[in-house]
Every structure is written in C-alpha cells, then in structure tokens.
Amino acid sequence: MSSSSTHVISKDTATSIALAWREIETAETLLADIEEALQKRTAPDIRDAFGMPCRQMELGVPSGGSSQRLFGVRWELARLIIKEHITAKQTEIAALCEMARLELSGGEDA
C-alpha cells in the first residue's frame, strides 16, 4: 500500500467486525425461533444438517480429538446463553469499531 495520507481499516479488523455481526444475526434468528415456540408452549422447529428436528440444544466442541458436548440443554437455558452471546458480540463490535476509528484516523495506537 502506498504511503499516502489515506487511512483504511485493516483486513483483520474488518473481518472481525463482519464475523461478529454474522454471529449476532445468526443468534438473533435462533433466539426469535426459540422465543416464538416458548410463547406458544411448543418445541422450536429447529433442524440439524440432515433435516431432523432437534428436541433440545447441544453445547460443546463438536469435533476433533478433544470434542466434548452436553446434550439435552433445555430451550429456556439455551435462550439465556444466546442472549448473553449476543451481548458479548455487541461489546466486541464496540471495541472493534473503536479500533477501526483509530485505524482510520491514523492513530498511533492502531
């Protein structure tokens, strides 16, 4: 890149912001499905990769030599976890936006 006075956001910062937003969008969709079903007092119509209905949620590291999973996580508990995940990602985005602002201003902390 040339040494002009134009400043840009780094690829890493831009990618991190985009990935965090994608996580929020995914979590919000899942949360809406869960909350709608809980309001109707039914199980959410959430399906796995094979199209099979998921009766409860799973948490964990799904693959690899050290995979660990918890099965049968209640929808109510999954709802709380998803809400916290959204909040954490929103906090992450706020910090990344500050980093982007510094990068754009050519700040020495960037």
N, C-alpha and C positions, 0 to 999 in steps of 0.2 A: 504494500500500500504506500502511496506517496506521502510525503511529509507535509501536506497542505494543512490549512487550518480547519478543514472539515473533520469533525469527530463523528464516529459511529459507535453503535453498541457492539460489543464483542459477540462473536458467534456463540460462545458458551453462555453468555448472559441471555441472549435472545432465545436460544434453545431451552434454557432452564425456565424462562418465563412461559414459553409455549407449552412445555410439558406440564408445568404446574396448572396452567389453565385447562389443559386437556383432562387432568386428574379431577379438577373441580367439576367440569362439565359431566364427566362420567359418574362421579359420585352424586351429583345433584339429580341425574336421571334415575339412578338406582334408588336414591333416597325417596324421590317422588313416587316411584313404583311401590316401595315398601310402605310409605305413609298412606297411600291410597288404599292399599289392601288392608292395612291395620284399621283404617277408618271403617271399612266395610266388614271388618272382622273375618277376613278370609286370608288365605296364604297368597303372597305375591306370585304372579305368574312370571317367574324368572327361570330361565332355562340355561342349561350348560351348553358346551360346544356341540354336543350331539343332539340338542333339542329336547333333552329330558328335563322335566320340571325339577327344580331344586326346592326341597321341602324346608330346608334350613340353610344357613350360611356356613361357610368354611373359612377359617383363618389359618394362615401359615405360609411357609415356603413350600411351593408345590412340587419342586423337582430338585434333583441333584443328590449328591451323597449325604447331605445333612438335611434332607427335607423333613419338615415337621408340620403337622396340620392338626387343627382342632376341628372336629366335626360336630354338627348339631348346634351351632350357635344360634340362639333364639333371634327372631327378627327384631324384637324390641331392643336387644343388646346391639345387634348389627346397626340399627338406626343410630344409636348413640355414638358408636365407633365411626360411622360415616360422617356424622355431623362434626365430630372432633377432627377428622381427617380434612374436611373442607376448611375448617377454621385454621388448621395448621398450614394448609396450602395457601390460604389468603394471606397469612402472615409472611410466608415465604415470598409470595409475589410482591408484597410491600417492600421487603428488603431488596429483592432483585430490581424493582423499579428505582429504588434509591441508587443502587449500583449503576443502573443504566443512566440515570441522571448525571452521575459523576463521570461516567464514560463519555457522555455527550458533551459535557462542559470541559472535558479535557483535564479534569481534576487529577491531582497527584495521587489521590487515594485509589484511583481506578486501576 
